[in-house]
Amino acid sequence: MANSPSGDSMTERIVRVLETFTADRTVQTAAGIGRRAGLPSSTAHRIVDDLVAAGLLERDDEHRVRLGMRLWELALRGSMALRLRQAALPHMEGVQAQVREHTQLAVLEQDEALFLERLSHPDAGANITRVAGRLPLNASSSGLVLLAHADPALRERVLGRPLRAVSPETVTDAGVLRRLLATVRRQGFVVAPGSIEAVSTGVAVPIRDRGEVVAALSVVLPRETATGPAVAALRAAARRIEEDLAR
Amino acid sequence: MANSPSGDSMTERIVRVLETFTADRTVQTAAGIGRRAGLPSSTAHRIVDDLVAAGLLERDDEHRVRLGMRLWELALRGSMALRLRQAALPHMEGVQAQVREHTQLAVLEQDEALFLERLSHPDAGANITRVAGRLPLNASSSGLVLLAHADPALRERVLGRPLRAVSPETVTDAGVLRRLLATVRRQGFVVAPGSIEAVSTGVAVPIRDRGEVVAALSVVLPRETATGPAVAALRAAARRIEEDLAR
């Protein structure tokens, strides 16, 4: 019904338009969007006009567009992302008050760890994660927990492909990673020193909803910090988040 | 290009599909979506299939669909909602620590107050607001601040229509509301007792970005609580959020 001559659906073209917006590129012209989305200029203009009319994009006085609040509202209202994040936020604040370091909530999405929330303590060090940002499953502590508990088919697919290194210490050997994931499942947490940055250690635990792991809760500690108290704080918080999700 | 016989664009039909998801209805069948969106069943199934293929919806084992994490990611990454909320969150936590009541961040969207964030203190009372939820501009304290500083044309449009009461104390008289909004602009804050619920008072202040009011920061206090400390805490937090937005 809405397919272009190239065969991609209107929905796919809308996604390609939305994908051109990033944390570092929040305002664009329709021409710029078309170029980045690989769409003919007339098509890009027409889709942008449609999206502006629907409120999913907003146009400013200089005819540039940005993501609309209406899109944000439609994407959040009724989403699992919001439900998870609302259940987790009070307990993430508790972890942050105890551990005083960055605290993150992540889910598995398209073979990567997608970060739903991040609380940053004013005293905490650098942190690569961003809300709505992603990291490889084999590198971030959240990703390791999510991969350890993922559907076996997905896990084998990830293990069967080249594994990307984010730092020199990221585990990129499939055999080593497989053994690490088994340990994560047995222990119920992961401690990943230097796998993202040499100066820090990620610590993560799973969060379950009706028996299934649906998210990972993590903190980023300075490399020299003892990890025991963070593991304990994360496990206690995960338990409370699971109770709130079960309500 | 993508218009149906009834003349609505594919984008509009996608929006109608997404609109059927709410905080209370997070999982639906394609047939249910079609019924609620007023779309023929075959059209609804086709759009749902397209949205699932693009990851904007996710299908479970029972063939029901929910909003996808990919939609959440595309809507947030690069959005003004995320930027505002990231700038505000640490300072909202400060307000909450001081005032120990619900703390909200709202923006003006389609003539209503749309809530971007809400922190709820465990000891705080009831609160009608939800993240990604809305309230009328004339009822919520956030809405009154946003309406006071809105574009005059929008303000006159809202004042020229029947004003909806959320509680018996909601201001619904255009003349009274106009004078209240002038006071809000002069004072730099609003105190709205009972306008949402008889037992509580909303207190809100504007947040500016490059001189323009872009959001309102508010707390909900028990009706008997003195409002002075909350006004002071909100004004100080708004100042700090504005500094962070200006960076």
Contacts between the chains, C-beta under 8 A, distances in Angstrom:
chain1	res1	chain2	res2	distance
A	1	B	2	7.9
A	1	B	4	7.7
A	1	B	43	7.6
A	1	B	46	6.3
A	2	B	1	7.8
A	2	B	2	4.2
A	2	B	10	4.6
A	2	B	50	7.8
A	4	B	1	7.7
A	9	B	50	4.7
A	9	B	53	7.4
A	9	B	54	7.6
A	10	B	2	4.6
A	10	B	10	4.1
A	10	B	11	7.7
A	10	B	50	7.5
A	11	B	10	7.6
A	11	B	14	6.6
A	11	B	47	7.5
A	11	B	50	4.0
A	11	B	51	5.8
A	11	B	53	7.3
A	11	B	54	4.9
A	11	B	56	7.0
A	12	B	50	7.6
A	12	B	53	7.6
A	12	B	54	5.7
A	14	B	10	8.0
A	14	B	11	6.6
A	14	B	14	7.0
A	14	B	54	7.9
A	15	B	54	4.8
A	15	B	55	7.7
A	15	B	56	6.9
A	15	B	70	8.0
A	15	B	74	6.9
A	18	B	74	4.3
A	18	B	75	7.7
A	19	B	74	6.6
A	21	B	74	7.7
A	21	B	77	6.5
A	21	B	78	3.7
A	21	B	79	7.6
A	22	B	77	5.9
A	22	B	78	5.0
A	23	B	77	6.0
A	23	B	78	5.6
A	23	B	82	7.8
A	24	B	78	7.8
A	25	B	78	6.4
A	26	B	78	4.6
A	26	B	79	7.3
A	26	B	80	7.1
A	26	B	83	7.2
A	43	B	1	7.7
A	46	B	1	6.4
A	47	B	11	7.5
A	50	B	2	7.7
A	50	B	9	4.7
A	50	B	10	7.4
A	50	B	11	4.0
A	50	B	12	7.6
A	51	B	11	5.8
A	53	B	9	7.3
A	53	B	11	7.3
A	53	B	12	7.6
A	54	B	9	7.6
A	54	B	11	4.8
A	54	B	12	5.7
A	54	B	14	7.9
A	54	B	15	4.8
A	55	B	15	7.7
A	55	B	110	6.9
A	56	B	11	7.0
A	56	B	15	6.9
A	66	B	78	7.8
A	66	B	79	7.6
A	66	B	80	6.2
A	67	B	75	6.7
A	67	B	78	5.9
A	67	B	79	4.2
A	67	B	80	7.0
A	67	B	81	7.8
A	69	B	79	7.9
A	69	B	80	7.1
A	69	B	81	5.9
A	69	B	107	5.9
A	69	B	109	4.5
A	69	B	114	5.9
A	70	B	15	7.9
A	70	B	109	6.6
A	70	B	110	7.0
A	71	B	74	8.0
A	71	B	75	4.7
A	71	B	79	7.4
A	72	B	75	5.0
A	72	B	76	6.7
A	72	B	79	5.4
A	72	B	81	4.1
A	72	B	82	7.9
A	72	B	116	7.8
A	72	B	132	7.5
A	73	B	109	6.9
A	73	B	114	5.9
A	73	B	132	5.2
A	73	B	134	8.0
A	74	B	15	6.9
A	74	B	18	4.3
A	74	B	19	6.6
A	74	B	21	7.7
A	74	B	71	8.0
A	74	B	75	7.4
A	75	B	18	7.7
A	75	B	67	6.6
A	75	B	71	4.7
A	75	B	72	5.0
A	75	B	74	7.3
A	75	B	75	3.4
A	75	B	76	7.2
A	76	B	72	6.7
A	76	B	75	7.2
A	76	B	131	6.7
A	76	B	132	4.0
A	77	B	21	6.5
A	77	B	22	5.8
A	77	B	23	5.9
A	77	B	132	4.2
A	77	B	133	7.4
A	78	B	21	3.7
A	78	B	22	5.0
A	78	B	23	5.6
A	78	B	24	7.8
A	78	B	25	6.4
A	78	B	26	4.6
A	78	B	66	7.8
A	78	B	67	5.9
A	79	B	21	7.6
A	79	B	26	7.3
A	79	B	66	7.7
A	79	B	67	4.2
A	79	B	69	7.9
A	79	B	71	7.4
A	79	B	72	5.4
A	80	B	26	7.1
A	80	B	66	6.3
A	80	B	67	7.0
A	80	B	69	7.1
A	81	B	67	7.8
A	81	B	69	5.9
A	81	B	72	4.1
A	82	B	23	7.8
A	82	B	72	7.9
A	82	B	131	6.1
A	82	B	132	6.4
A	83	B	26	7.1
A	86	B	131	6.7
A	89	B	119	7.7
A	90	B	120	7.5
A	90	B	122	7.3
A	93	B	93	7.1
A	107	B	69	5.9
A	109	B	69	4.5
A	109	B	70	6.6
A	109	B	73	6.9
A	110	B	55	7.0
A	110	B	70	7.0
A	114	B	69	5.9
A	114	B	73	5.9
A	116	B	72	7.8
A	119	B	89	7.6
A	120	B	90	7.5
A	122	B	90	7.3
A	131	B	76	6.6
A	131	B	82	6.1
A	131	B	86	6.7
A	132	B	72	7.5
A	132	B	73	5.2
A	132	B	76	4.0
A	132	B	77	4.2
A	132	B	82	6.4
A	133	B	77	7.4
A	134	B	73	8.0
